[in-house]
Amino acid sequence: GLAKSDVDSEYVAAAVLFLGAVAFGAGLLASVLAARAIADPVTSVREGLERIERGELEARVPVDDGSEVGQLQAGFNRMVHGLRERQRLQELFGRHVGHEVAALALERDADLGGESRPASVMFVDLVGSTAMAEVLPPGEVVATLNAFFDAVVDVVTSEGGWVNKFHGDGALAVFGVPGHEPDHQERALRAARRLCTCLAELADEHPGLDAGIGVSSGTVVAGNVGSEERYEYTVIGRAVNQAARLTELAKDRPGRVLASGAAVQGAGSEKANWTSRGRIGLRGQRSPTDVYEPATPPASARLWDAGHATDDV
């Protein structure tokens, strides 16, 4: 038989192997658990970042503990909260000044400055809004105004313009600034014709809804006006004044839309949709203005009175 020392040696060797296997297994298990304790939170943060890239700003990851990994998760949640707040502020800012102006303000740190640029301007103003407010209940007046402004914003935006401001029962829309649309005349004139059609359709639902529309083009000064504490991006120039005067004149025209020659002459293919109504003197303008109406006005539209062509309006 085997000597006692040989048996003891085999026993010791077996015990060492067993303990080594147990230690290896325990170490492997501990390593796996430690790795998962780090990998799982990091994976959740990575997946959260992927959701952020897809625009899902509601993403949030659970915070496991107060360790450095937990602080990473908490930091991710704070970052997402900040992004949501920034997006909300940007949306609110864009609603007030126009999304294109808001984007430029963020890009240039809100210092837009002033510049002379060719642009087209469209004024829209309700007809008889004071009388409407006197005969209709307040709720209907507000509903009519909201429908009117919704139509203005939708049409102007779809043509690449933006509504610079609402003033009372009217609106000023601009095409060509602050972006760079070389076909701004065509866009503005097309928007005017489309808006006229939209407002006529809305009048079926909102009786009394009626508006004059004026369009003009030219070089304008575009930039921030105001003080350091409060300012707005706006446009100033002869074209703005012309569009405002044409809007008032359009209220007395069956077609409800008038445009200046400066807008029509540079409108490319859109020019074919407009017809000349002669030249008129607009208040505040030193020289007569060529005036155009849509070539297919309502059936009730009367021809422009040639004798009116030199009257001051």
HELIX and SHEET records of a PDB file:
HELIX    1   1 LYS A    4  GLU A   53  1                                  50    
HELIX    2   2 GLU A   68  VAL A   97  1                                  30    
HELIX    3   3 HIS A   99  GLU A  107  1                                   9    
HELIX    4   4 SER A  129  VAL A  135  1                                   7    
HELIX    5   5 PRO A  138  SER A  158  1                                  21    
HELIX    6   6 HIS A  184  GLU A  205  1                                  22    
HELIX    7   7 ARG A  238  ALA A  250  1                                  13    
HELIX    8   8 GLY A  261  GLN A  265  1                                   5    
HELIX    9   9 GLY A  268  ASN A  273  5                                   6    
HELIX   10  10 ALA A  306  HIS A  308  5                                   3    
SHEET    1   A 5 TRP A 162  HIS A 167  0                                        
SHEET    2   A 5 GLY A 170  PHE A 175 -1                                        
SHEET    3   A 5 GLY A 114  LEU A 126 -1                                        
SHEET    4   A 5 ALA A 211  GLY A 226 -1                                        
SHEET    5   A 5 TYR A 231  ILE A 236 -1                                        
SHEET    1   B 7 TRP A 162  HIS A 167  0                                        
SHEET    2   B 7 GLY A 170  PHE A 175 -1                                        
SHEET    3   B 7 GLY A 114  LEU A 126 -1                                        
SHEET    4   B 7 ALA A 211  GLY A 226 -1                                        
SHEET    5   B 7 VAL A 257  SER A 260  1                                        
SHEET    6   B 7 THR A 289  PRO A 294 -1                                        
SHEET    7   B 7 TRP A 274  ILE A 280 -1                                        
END                                                                             
